[in-house]
Amino acid sequence: MRRACLLLISSSALLLAACSGGSSHNRSANLTDATAASNTPAIGAPSATPPSAAQSATPTATPTATLSAAPSVTPATPAPAARTLPPPPPASPTPASAAAALYRALLAAPVAAEELPDGFTAPHVAVASFFINDLARANGVIGELDVTLQGPDASDAIIYLVFPGAEAAQAVFAAQTPAAPYTNASSVDVPNAGFPVRCNSFGGDGPSGYLAGVTICNGLIGEVEVAGFSQALYDLGSQPSGGNMDAALALVKAGAAHLATVRRNP
């Protein structure tokens, strides 16, 4: 049986139980705010052709005279006019810079109440690092954002991990494993979600000696991994099989819809 009184435990403390992608190491549960110049040699004008003396005039009956012809000078060839080059086109943004801009836009965009499923309120967007593990770092993760919520479970949240490109996000999405001491209770691919979704459920020792079940539904949307997170606490002696699957699935879909809104209105 779940203990209802345990739902009052803060969301940030209960995030100690989750994981997303790849091998896990120590994680913090605190939610925190992630041309050389060329010298062109000078070209001198061609030198003038030296003047040449003219031949003597043909003698006539008049006294002989030597006439000097005017010197012939070859005009200098003018240097070619400098070409005015058009300015270079503006550089196209790299995938990484575009992803970083998307991360900043997500951080600046509040989640409206009408974007949330029924039963969820008080969304709070903050920079975080809880779900950034070695695999995410190896794939160049730009940053994590957590949208913590008040909901039906001990802890509910929407998680965003933004990567430089879709290939990096795919590598993390394809390697979801739980953090110790949790073990997989189930893993299921969700069809017809409009994007790839996989829900993993874990069970194990929770905070303060309680048992905890976690369900996290990870969605892959381009360079972003978005997740719906639910954690529930159980009485000692229970066999927790996970968190609230319905809540986690509803939250990943709400997170995807919010991401689409931010993309349309950066």
GULO-858801 format. One record per residue: residue in one letter; z, y, x of N, C-alpha, C in turn. Coordinates in steps of 0.1 Angstrom, whole numbers, plus 5000, padded with zeros to 4 digits. Atoms other than C-alpha are relative to their C-alpha. Layout:
AZYXZYXZYX/...
This chain:
M500049885008500050005000500050125009/R499949884993499350355012501250084996/R498849925003502350595014499550144997/A500549875004501550904994500750115007/C499349894994504251105011499550035014/L500549984987502451065044498850095000/L501249925001499551275032500350145005/L499749874996501451585042499950035015/I500149984985501051525079498850085003/S501149904998498751785094498849925005/S501350064996495051705099499850005015/S500250004986495051805135500749895008/A499250114993497751555145499449874997/L500550135004496051275126498749975006/L501350024993492751325144500249925013/L499750094989494451125172499449874998/A500450145003493150815155498649985001/A501450025002489450875155499249985013/C500950004989486450825178498650014995/S501449995004482750875178499249985013/G501150024990480150715202500649965013/G499950044987480350525234501449965004/S498750044995483250425257500950114999/S499049905003486450615251500950015012/H498949984990488850775276501050104993/N498949925005491751015272499350124992/R500549905008491051265244501150094996/S499049915005492951575233499850024985/A500149995015493751605196500150154996/N499949865004494151985198498650054997/L501349945003491352165181499950145006/T500249874993490252455204498750064997/D501349945003487552685201498949895003/A500750084996481752435250498850105009/T501449984997460453455427499850085013/A500149924987459553565461498850094999/A501249915001457253865464499049975011/S501150024990453853825482499550135005/N500549884993452654075507498549995002/T501550004999448854145503499650085012/P500449924988447454245537499050114996/A500949885002445754595537498649965004/I501450034996441954565537499450135004/G500649884995440354835559498550014996/A501449985004436954995550499249965013/P500950044989434054865572499850125009/S500349884991433455085603498650044999/A501349955000430455305605499149945011/T500950054990427355185623499850115010/P500249894990427055375657498650064999/P501349945001424255625657499149955011/S501050044990421055525676499150115003/A500949894996418855755696498649974996/A501450025004415255795682499150005012/Q501050014989412255715704499450145002/S500749874997410456015720498750014992/A501249975007407656175701498749975008/T501250034993404056085710499550135006/P500449884994402756335735498750064994/T501249935004400056595724499550095010/A500549904991398156865740501050115003/T498949904998401157085736501049945010/P499050054990403957065761500849894994/T499250125005405856735759501450054997/A498649975004409156755741500749874996/T499250125005411856495735500850044988/L499349975012413156495700501049904997/S499050105004416456335690500149994985/A499950025014416556175656501450014995/A498649995006419556235633500649864999/P499450135000422055955636500049944985/S500050075012421955695608501449934998/V498750055002425355605593500049914987/T499850095012426055305570501250044992/P498849955007428355425542501049894999/A498950105002431755245539499949944986/T499950075013432054985512501350034994/P498649975006434755095488500849874997/A499150115003437754865484499949974985/P500150035014437654675451501250064992/A498949945008439654835423501049904996/A499050105004442954675415499949974986/R500150055014442954465384501350014993/T498749995008445554535357500149884992/L499850135007446854205345500850024987/P499249985012448154175310501449945002/P498650054998451954115307500149854995/P499950145004452953745305500649994986/P499450025013453753605271501449975001/P498650035000457353575262500249855001/A499850154998458853245273500549944987/S499550085012459352985245501449955003/P498650064998462952875240499949865003/T500050144997463752545256500849934989/P499250075010465152275234501550025001/A498649984998468552315250500550144995/S499649875005468652685243500050024985/A500150005015467552635207501249934994/A498850085005470352375203501250085002/A498849924998472852615218500150114989/A500049905011471752885193500449944987/L499650065012472152635165501549985000/Y498650024999475652555177500850134997/R499349875003476652925176499850044986/A500249965014475052965142501049914991/L499150095007477152665129501450065001/L498649944998480352825143500250124992/A499949875007479553155127499949994985/A500350015014478653015093501249944992/P498950065008481552965069499549894990/V500350105010481552655047500550054986/A499649955014481552775010500649894992/A499350105008483752604985499049914992/E501050085008480652504964499249905008/E500750104992479252314994500849875001/L499250114998482152074993500049904988/P499950095012482451754972501350034992/D498849985008484951754944501349945007/G498850054994488551714956500350065014/F499849944986488151904989500050154999/T499849865000489252254996500450055014/A499549944988490252505023499349965013/P500750034987487452445049500350105011/H499749924989488252575083499249955012/V501050044989485552575111500650055013/A499449974987486752565147499349925011/V500550074988485552475182501049885003/A499150114998486952135191499449915012/S500550094989486551855218500549864998/F499450135002488251555202499049895001/F501050115001485051355197499150005012/I500950004988483451445230500649905011/N499650114991483751135252499049995012/D500950014988482051015284498549984996/L501350025004478950905266499350134995/A500549875004478551245249499750095011/R500249914988479051425282498849955008/A501250054992476451195299498750044993/N501249965007473951305272500050154998/G500149855000474651675278500550074987/V499649935013476551755246500350145002/I499849864999476552125240501450044995/G498649975005479752125219500249934987/E499550065013481752005189500650114992/L499349915010482752185158500649914989/D499350085010485252045133500350094988/V499749935012485552155097501149924993/T498850075006489052055087500250044985/L500049995014489752015050501349964994/Q499050065008492451955024499349914990/G500650105009491551645005500949894996/P499250105006492751324990500749915010/D499550094990493551155023501050075010/A499149954991496051205051499350105009/S500849914992493251375071498549984996/D501450005004489651475061499350115008/A500749904992487051655081498549975000/I501450024996483351715088499950045015/I500149984985482451685125498550025003/Y501449984994479351825143500149995015/L500350004985478251725178498650045002/V501449954998475251925190499649965014/F500650054987473051785218498850085003/P501249934996470151935238498849964993/G501250055006467651725220500349874991/A499850115009467151445195500249875007/E499850124993466951175221501449985005/A498650014996470351255234501049974989/A499250035011471851255200499949854995/Q500250145004470250915192500749915009/A499350094991471750765223501549994997/V498650015003475250855212500249934986/F499950065014474650765175499949845001/A500350144999473450415186501249925006/A499050074992476650335205501450044995/Q498749975006479550395181501049895002/T498950104998482750215192501450074998/P498749945002486450275183500850025013/A499149984989489050415206501249915000/A498750085000491950195217501150084994/P499850155003494150065201499249954988/Y500750045012491750055172498949905002/T501050104999489349775165499150014987/N500949995011486349765142500449904989/A499850085012487149635107498649974993/S501450015006483549695095499150105005/S501049904996480349865103498849974991/V501050025010477649925077499050125001/D501049905001474350115077499850044985/V500149965014473950325045498650044997/P501449975003470450325030499950124990/N500449905009468750595011500950135000/A499249884998470950875025499150125003/G500949904996467851075035500050035015/F500050004986468751035072500949885005/P499350124996470250755093501550034999/V498549995002473950695084500649875003/R499250124997476350435098501550034998/C498549985003479950405085500849895008/N499150094993482550245108501450024995/S498650005004486050155097500849945011/F499150054990488950105121501449984994/G498650015004492549995118500849995013/G499150014988495450015142501350084998/D498849925000498650185151499750154999/G500249855001498750545139501150085006/P499049914994500850845148501449974995/S498650015004504650825147500449864996/G499750145003504650445145499449954988/Y500650055012502750415113498749935002/L501450065000499650205106499050104994/A501049915005496450395101498749934998/G501350055002493050325088499050125001/V500949894998490050545098498649954995/T501450025003486550555083499350135004/I500849894996483950775099498549964998/C501450025003480350795086499250105009/N500849924991478050915113498650024995/G501449985004474751075104499250065012/L500849954989471851155128498950094994/I500949905005469851475121499450085012/G500649934988467551575150501050005011/E499149994989469751705178501450004997/V498649995004472951695158500449864994/E499350115006475351415150501050064991/V499049945010477251505118500849884995/A499250125005480151285106501050054989/G498949995010482451255076501149925004/F498850064994485951165086501149994990/S498950025008488751015066501049915006/Q498950084995492150885077501149984990/A498950035010494750715056501149935008/L498950074994498250595066500549894990/Y499650115007499750265055501449965004/D498750054997503150105052499949895011/L499950104990504249885081499949864993/G500250135006503249525075498749994992/S501350005007500049625058498949965009/Q501250034992496549535070499050114998/P501049895002494649865072498649965004/S501450034997490949815069499150125002/G500849884998489850175072500650114992/G499749895008490050505056499450004986/N500649995013488450635024498550005002/M501450004998484850525025499250094992/D500749915009483750724995500250145005/A499749874995485351035010499150035012/A500749984988483750995044498550014997/L501450005003480350925029499650134993/A500349875007480551235006500050115010/L499849904991481651445035498850015010/V501249994991478751345058498850064993/K501149945008476251435031500250154998/A499749865001477951765025499850075014/G500349954986477851825063498650025003/A501549994998474151755064499450114992/A500549895008473451995035500450135006/H499649884994475452265052499150035013/L500949994988473452205085498650054996/A501349965004470252245066500050154995/T499849865004471452575051500050095012/V499949924987472352705086498650015007/R501450004994468852605099499150104993/R500949915008467152795071500450155002/N499549865000469353105076500850025013/P499349994988470253125113500750135002/
